[in-house]
Amino acid sequence: MTTFNEGKLYIDGRLRDAAGGATYEDIDPWTGQVFGHAADASAEDMEEAIAAARRAFDDTDWSTNHALRREMVVKLGERLQANRDRLVPLAQHELGSALGAALGPQVDGPLSYWNELITMFDAFEWEKNMGQRVSYGVTNDRLVVREPVGVVGAITPWNVPFYIAVGKVVPALLAGCTVILKAAPETPLINALMGELAHEAGFPAGVFNVVTAKDPVLTGEMLVTDKRVDLISFTGSTGVGKRIMEKGAATLKRVFLELGGKSANILLDDTPDFATAVAHSIVCFHAGQGCAISTRLLVPRSRYEEAVAVLEHTYAAYAGVWGKIDDPTNVMGPVISARQRDRVMGYIETGKAEGARLIAGGNVATDKGDGYFIEPTCFVDVTSDMTIAREEIFGPVLVVIPFEDDDDAVRIANDSDYGLSGGVQSADRERAMKVARRMRTGTIGVNGGSWSSPDMPFGGYKQSGVGREWGLEGFEEYLETKSIGIAA
């Protein structure tokens, strides 16, 4: 078994080095120092992975052997659960995740979802008898059959790579597809561990492959442009998603895209315990590196100054709390890299230049160590035409926008290229639901409710993506539908 800071490729049933033994450094965001090394795949390595996945789909019984698929996925889940003590430090040191986040959505969340995905598979209706019907003078027995799409290229992001990998790989494998998992360059090891444990579980050769590479483009574009790959499931930035859709068009490849967000949290004027609701709106979880995090707070103009005062107090109190790697109550650490730190700081400077008022943070937090730390940051007096209100920052930055009434709140929330998530709160549930139904977004929490669970579909409107992950809808992304008519 490899150590948790050393990763290999898993291709065609073998754990191996990249061609020529190439590796690259994996950097710990907490320290800015080398944490481990990962195999640096070449075009030759990806070619082998694609060929193996194609062969496993076309020439073996994987696509039709439901019992084998279930057995292998169950074994992989058991191996991952047994190696939880390796997953958690990877989430901390590779992703820069604080322990409170590592113990939640980064590791324990996806592990806890495993059995529900198996249950969904067990209950799935693979064939539907449509009965007899006369068509063009012929009496037909009719069936609708669900079959796997084929070879899947699953491309994961660096912010929640294990969670996203589970959401892609498990449904795809259960559906009967073969999979090539391409890890984000910044977080190779946590996905490489999945390959190692699949090898231990005895997966058939070529069914599941894991590729890591330093170059963010080469191996990914091979997946997207190769006609032997039938579907791309991608989570990441909207810009890259657009490129995938463009490049995949040449082969009419099916694409699932879960992209960026600029989600709005609306607090209506009758929100119960308004101060607490405002305080809970600060952007701190995983340093704001989450596509579904609500980074726009919309508050009624009649209570605007009250909200600003609460935020000033909350951010001041939080300043001494975050940035502790082993505190299970802490959910905020550094951003992923120096590049991301500089990108977020650029947005903060833009916010200042465009006239937003900074009431908290706004600086690199040098007191937290040598890693990539940015203070929790809050801008008020923001208008919807400002860059910080329109573009996804992907850092610990909250923008606060006042609204006049419910209609104005909906207008501001929908005045975005994105539509991934959001929230609305009111003492009147019916009023909150009326607002929620008008918001153009794929997921939404009402009065503090959560939409996040493995049986609920996740995805966005507009430039937040195409398709759905999780839930029955996510499982069906990996299936084709075949209609069969049989002369009676």
MILUMGU-779677 format. One record per residue (C-alpha): residue in one letter; x, y, z. Coordinates in steps of 0.1 Angstrom, whole numbers, plus 2048, in hexadecimal, padded with zeros to 3 digits. Example, Ala and Ser with C-alpha at 12.3 -4.5 7.8 and 13.67 -1.06 7.14 Angstrom:
2
A87B7D384E/S8897F5847/
END
This chain:
488
M800800800/T80D8237F7/T81083E812/F7F785A812/N80F873803/E81985E7E5/G8028577C8/K8038407AA/L7EE83C78B/Y7D482178A/I7D0816766/D7C37F5757/G7C27E4779/R7E67EE782/L7F480779B/R81281578A/D829833785/A82484C769/A837846749/G85C84D750/G85584E775/A84A873773/T83D882793/Y8338A579F/E8328B67C1/D8128B87D5/I8118D87EA/D8028DB80D/P7ED8FC80D/W7F28FF832/T81890382F/G81F90980A/Q8388EB80D/V8398CA7FA/F8218B180A/G8258947F2/H82B8897CE/A81387C7B4/A81786A793/D819883776/A80687275A/S80F878736/A7FB875716/E807851714/D7F9849736/M7D785872E/E7D684670D/E7DB825720/A7BF82F738/I7A683771D/A7AE81770A/A7AA80272A/A789812732/R77C80D70F/R7877E970E/A7787E2730/F7567F0725/D7567DF703/D7667BD709/T75B7B472D/D73A7AE73E/W73E7CC755/S7227E0744/T7097C3749/N7157B2769/H7017C4783/A70C7AD7A0/L7317B2798/R72D7D8797/R71B7D97B8/E7357C27C8/M7537D77BC/V7447F87C6/V73B7EB7E9/K75E7DE7ED/L76D8007E3/G7568117FC/E7627F9818/R7867FF80F/L782825810/Q76F824831/A78C80E83F/N7A4829833/R792847841/D7B184F856/R7C4855836/L7A9869825/V7A5882841/P7CA88E841/L7CA88F81B/A7AC8A681C/Q7BE8BC836/H7E08BE826/E7D98BA801/L7B98CF7FF/G7C18E781B/S7A18DC82D/A79D8E4851/L7948C6867/G7708D186B/A76C8D0845/A7808B1841/L76A89E859/G74B8AA847/P7468AE821/Q76A8A6818/V76B882825/D74F87683C/G733884826/P73C870807/L74485181B/S72285382C/Y71185680A/W71F8367FC/N70481E809/E6E98357FC/L6F78347D9/I6F780E7DB/T6D380E7E7/M6CA8247C9/F6DB80B7B2/D6C87EE7C2/A6A77FF7BC/F6AD80C799/E69580177E/W6AB7F5761/E68F7EA74A/K66B7F7747/N6507E3736/M63B7FB721/G6217E1718/Q6137D96F5/R60B7F26DA/V6027F06B6/S6188046A0/Y61680567A/G6017E567B/V6187D2691/T6117C86B5/N6307CF6CA/D63D7C56EC/R6507E46F8/L66D7E9710/V68180771B/V6A37FC726/R6BE810739/E6E280972F/P704819739/V711836724/G734826720/V756835729/V754852742/G76F86D747/A76987A76A/I77D89A770/T77D8A7794/P7858C97A4/W79E8D07C0/N7868DE7DA/V7728BF7E3/P7838A47CE/F7798857E1/Y7548907E5/I7528977C0/A7648777B6/V74B8637CA/G72E8757BA/K73C86D797/V74E84C799/V7358387AE/P71683F79A/A72983A779/L737819784/L71680C791/A706817771/G71E80075E/C73581A750/T75B817751/V76C836760/I78C84A75C/L78F86177B/K7A587F773/A7AF891793/A7B58B6796/P7DA8BE794/E7D98CF7B7/T7CA8B17C8/P7D68907B9/L7DC87B7D7/I7B98777E5/N7AC86A7C4/A7CB8557BF/L7C28447E0/M7A183A7D0/G7B48287B5/E7CB8177CE/L7AD80A7E1/A79A8007C1/H7B97EB7B9/E7B77DB7DC/A7927D47D7/G79A7C07B7/F7897D579D/P78A7C677A/A7A57D5764/G79B7F5752/V77A7FA764/F78781677A/N7A682A773/V7B5848785/V7CC860774/T7DF87D785/A7F3897772/K8038B9779/D7F88C8757/P7D48D375C/V7CC8D1737/L7DD8B4724/T7CD895733/G7AC8A5738/E7A98B0714/M7B288D709/L79388171B/V77D89C70D/T7888986E9/D78C8726E6/K76E8616D5/R7748426EA/V768856709/D742858708/L73B870725/I74E88B738/S74389375C/F7558B3766/T7538C8785/G7678E9785/S76790C777/T74E91975E/G76A923747/V778900745/G7558F2742/K74F907723/R76F8FA714/I7658D671B/M7438DB70B/E7548EA6EC/K76F8D06E9/G7578B36EF/A7408BF6D3/A7558AF6B8/T74C88D6C4/L7298966D1/K73588B6F3/R71C88C70F/V7278A572A/F71D8AB74E/L72A8CC75B/E7288D877F/L7378FA77D/G73991B790/G72292E7A7/K71A9507B5/S6FE9457CC/A6E895E7DE/N6DB95A802/I6BC970807/L6B297A82A/L68F989828/D6859A4840/D67298C857/T68E97385B/P68D96487E/D6AC96C893/F6B8983877/A6DA989888/T6E296488A/A6D895E866/V6EF97B85B/A70C96D871/H70894B861/S70D95A83F/I732960842/V74794E827/C760938839/F75A914832/H778906820/A78392A81A/G766930803/Q7729167EA/G7509077E2/C73B90C7C3/A71A90A7D7/I7249227F3/S70E9407F5/T72695D7F0/R70C9787EB/L6F8982809/L6D8996801/V6C89A981E/P6AB9C181F/R6B59E581D/S69F9EC83C/R6B69D5850/Y6D69DB83D/E6E99EF858/E6DF9D4871/A6EE9B985B/V70E9CC855/A7139D187B/V70D9AB881/L7279A3866/E7419BA874/H73D9AA896/T73C986888/Y75B98A872/A76F99A88E/A76697D8A5/Y76F96388B/A791971885/G7A195E8A1/V78E93D89B/W797932877/G7B7924869/K7BD908883/I7C48E7870/D7BB8CE88B/D79E8E089C/P77E8CB894/T7698EA897/N77D8FE87E/V7718FD859/M78991784A/G7AD913840/P7C1920822/V7B89227FE/I7C69077E8/S7E49187D9/A7F99377D5/R7E893C7B3/Q7C593B7C3/R7D09527DF/D7DB96C7C5/R7BC9687B1/V7A596E7CF/M7BA98B7DA/G7B699A7B7/Y7909997BC/I7939A97DE/E7A79C67CE/T78D9C97B2/G7729CB7CC/K7839E87DD/A78A9FA7BC/E7659F77B1/G758A077D0/A74D9EB7E7/R7549F180C/L76A9D881D/I75F9D1841/A7749B2849/G7939A183D/G7A19A881B/N7C599E822/V7DC980820/A7DD972843/T80296F849/D7FD96886E/K7EE946866/G80F938858/D821934836/G803925824/Y7E993580E/F7D3947827/I7BB963820/E7A797483B/P78196F83B/T77698D827/C7559A0824/F74A9BC80D/V72B9D1812/D71B9ED7FD/V71E9D57DF/T70A9D97BF/S7029BE7A7/D7179CD78B/M7379CA79F/T7509AF795/I7509A07B8/A72A99C7B6/R72A98B794/E749975792/E7519557A6/I76E95E7BD/F77293C7CD/G78094A7ED/P77595680F/V763975802/L73F97F80A/V72D99C7F8/V70F9AC807/I6F49BC7F2/P6D49CE7FE/F6B29C97EE/E6919DC7F0/D6769C07F1/D67199B7E7/D6709A37C2/D6909B77C4/A6A199B7D7/V6979817BC/R6A39997A1/I6C599D7B1/A6C99787B8/N6C196F794/D6D798B785/S6F3973781/D70395D767/Y702941781/G6E692D791/L6F49117A7/S6E89167CA/G6DA92F7E3/G6C3935801/V6A694980E/Q69994E831/S67895C83E/A66195785C/D646950842/R64E92E832/E636935815/R64695680E/A66994680E/M65D92B7F7/K64F9447DE/V6719557DD/A6839347DA/R66E9287BD/R6769487AA/M69C9457AF/R6AD937790/T6C491E7A1/G6C88F97A3/T6C98F57C9/I6BC90B7E4/G6B890980A/V69891881A/N69992483E/G6BA913844/G6B08F3833/S6CA8DE821/W6C68CE7FE/S6E78BB801/S6E2895803/P6EA8787EC/D6C68737E0/M6C28977D6/P6CF8A37B3/F6E98BE7B2/G6F08D5795/G6EA8F8788/Y6D890F770/K6E8926757/Q70E926757/S70F911777/G70D8F2762/V6FC8D774E/G6EC8B875E/R6EA8AB781/E6FF89879A/W6F38827B7/G6D08757BA/L6BE8607A0/E6C487C787/G6EA87978D/F6E9853788/E6D6857767/E6F086E759/Y70584F753/L6E983B741/E6DB83971E/T6B7831716/K6AE8166FD/S68B8106EF/I6847ED6E3/G6667E26CF/I6607BC6CA/A6467AF6B2/A62E79B6C7/
END
